[in-house]
Amino acid sequence: MREIIFDTETTGLDNRLDRIIEIGGIELNNHFPTGRTLHIYINPGDQKVHPDALAVHGITDEFLKDKKPFADVVEEIIEFFGDAKWIAHNATFDMGFINAELARLSMPPILPERVVDTLSLARRKHPMGPNSLDALCRRYGIDNSHRTKHGALLDSELLAEVYIEMIGGRQTALGLGVAASAGSANDADEADDVILAVLERPRPLAPRLNTAEAEAHDALIAKLGTKGIWSKYDRPN
């Protein structure tokens, strides 16, 4: 199962007027980073970077002058994403800009069913918040000390780590990766159906109770009477 963790930086907040100036993406296959990345700066044409946006990402109009416009890089972007899921933090914002750029080129939009919003996932998992990317990095012990300003590729790398933690991917991906290696790319969707086997010990561990503790336990259970729930279970020998 292919997924692309991505982020955008823009000239401002209004996708009807503002433009994408940076996009970064990290490819995951069965929740493992493959090492493939996408990172492109984009010339926004006549649209200038708003001072508030500049304070967030630090990308200047001067820096963007020699970069290609979105029309010249759109095929590279679409090819990189392919049939993968588009995964972003506050995806409504990013997808609003992506689809606005596609609409300007009379290209079809990315449909909602292909999009995963990690902010929504985080709010369900941690309803008391906070659930910003920085807050989630702190929650999961991910080092983001080098994130002095927002950057599409850096934020994608951090979000990939957060996403894997949120879905328990470091455990489940072990089984999914093995299953995927046995099939083709067309079998990727089936990876979600893999059930991990639970290994049993060849011999039980020795009991950690000594004789006195075991007798005290039995005496306590006897005092609870026959209706006590613990009387329904045998103590291991």
N, C-alpha and C positions, 0 to 999 in steps of 0.2 A: 504494500500500500504506500503510494507516494504522497507526501505532503510537502508543501512549501511554506515555511515560516517566513513572513515578509513584513516589511515596514516601508513607509514612504515619508519623505519630508516635502513640504509644500511652501509656496510663497505666502500663504495665509490660510484662513479657515473656510472660505466660501468657495466650494467647488464649481460654482457657476462662473466665477471670475478668476479665481486663483488656479495655479498650475502645479503639477508635480515637478520637483526639481531633483529628487533623489529617490531611488528605489533599491532596496537590498533584499536578498532572499537566501535562505538556507534550505537545501533539500534534505528531507528525511525519507528513509525507506524503512517501513515497519518500525518507526519511532527511533531509528538510528541515523545520525548525521552521516551523509555519504561523502562529504568533502566537497561536493559541488555547491558553488555559490553564484549569486548574481549581484552585481553592484554597478549601478549606472547613475551618473549625474546627467541632468537634462536641462537644456536651455528652455526657459519659459517664454521666450519671445519678448513681447512688449510688456508683459506683466512683471512688475518689480517685486522684490522680496519685501514684505511688510516688516517694519522694525520689530514688532512683537515676535514674529516668526524668526527673524534674524537672531534675536536674543536667545531663542531656544536651540537652534541648530547651527548658527554661525556661518551659514552658506551665503556668500555675498553675490550681488549682481555681477561684479567684476569677475569673480571666479567662474561664473556660469556662461560667460560670453562665448567661449570657444567650444562649448558642449553641444551635442546634437539635440535637435528638437524631438519631442515625443514621437512624431510621425516616423522618424528615422530609426528609432530603437524599439518600436512596438512589436515588431516581428520577433526580435530577440527575446523580449519579455514573454510573449505568448508561447514561444517555443520552449523556453526554460520551464514555464509552469506546466505545459502540456495538459494532461488530464488529471493533474494532482489537485488536492484540496488547497484552497487559499486560506492561510491561517494568519490572523493578525490580532493585535491587542487593540480593542475598540475598532473592530473591523468595519463598522458602519462608516466611520470617517474615511479610512483608507479606500474602501470599495466605492464610496461616493466619488472620490477623486479618480480612481481607476476607470470607472464606468463613464464618468464625464469626459475623460480623455478619449476613451474609445468612441463615444458618441460623436465627438468632434470630427472623427475620422470615418463616421458612418459604419463603424464596426459593431458587432453584437456585444451586449453586456455580459459580464460574468454573472451567472445566475446564483441566487441566494443559497441554493442547495449545495453549491460547491465551496461555500465559505464557512469557516469556523471562527467564532469570536472568542478569544481566550479571556477577554474581560468578563463576558457572560459566564464562562466556565468558572472563573475565579469567584465571581459573586455567588454562584450556587455552592461552591465548595467552601468558601469562607464568607458567609453572609454578613459577618460583622466588620469585614474589611480591616484596613484599607487594601485596595487591590490595584494600585498603580504598579507599573513594571518595577520601579525601585522597591516598593513595599514587598512585592512578591519575591524579589531577589533576596531581600533580608529574611523573609519568612523561610525560604528554602536554602539559605546559606550559600547563595551564589554571589561571587565576588563581582561587584559592579563599581568598584572604586575608580576605575578608569573611565567611567561614563560622566565626564564633566559637562558635555553637551549631548543633545540627541544626535544620533546618526543612524541612517537606515540599516546599514549592515551590522554595526555594533548592536543596535537594539534587536535586530533579528537573531543574532547569536545568543544574546541574553534570554530572549523570549523562547528560543528553542530549548534552552536548559530548563526554564520555568515550565514550559508546556510538558516536557517529558516527566518532570516531577509531579505535576498536577494529575496526570493520567496514570501515574505509577509505571511509566514506561521503562524505567531501568530494571524492573522485575519482569513485567509482561513481555517486553521486547526480546528477552532471552529466548523464549519459546517461539515468538513470531519470526525472529530472524532465522531460526533453524528451519521452520516450516517454509519460509519464503525461498530459502536456498535450494529447496527440493523442487520448486515449481518455477514457472515462467512469470514474466511481468503481467500476463493476462490473469494469473491466479492471485494477484495482489489482494483483491477484495476478500478472498477466502481466508486471508490471514487473520481477519477479525474473529473468525469462528474457531480458531485454534484453542483447545483446552489444555492447559498445562498439567502434566502428570504430577501427582504428589508422591514423592519418594518415601518409602517406609524404611525404618532402620532394620538391619538384618537381625538384630537381637535387641530387646528392650533395655533401656538404661536401668542400672541398679537403683533400687529405692533409696531416697535420701533421708527417710525417717529412721531413727533408731528405735529400738524396742520400747523404750519408755514413752517416746512421743506417740508411737502407734497405739499403745495401750491407753494413753490419755485421750487420744482422738476417739477411740472406740467407746470409752466411758462417756464422753460428751455426747456422742451420737445416741447412745442408749437413753440418756436423759431426755432427749427430744421426743421420744415415743415413736410409735409406728407410723404416725402421720408426717413426721419430719422428712423433708425431701432428701436429705443425705442418707436416710436409711434405705433408699431405693437403689443406691449405688454400692457396689463392692469396692472395698479398698484393695488396691493392688498389693500382692504379696511381696 
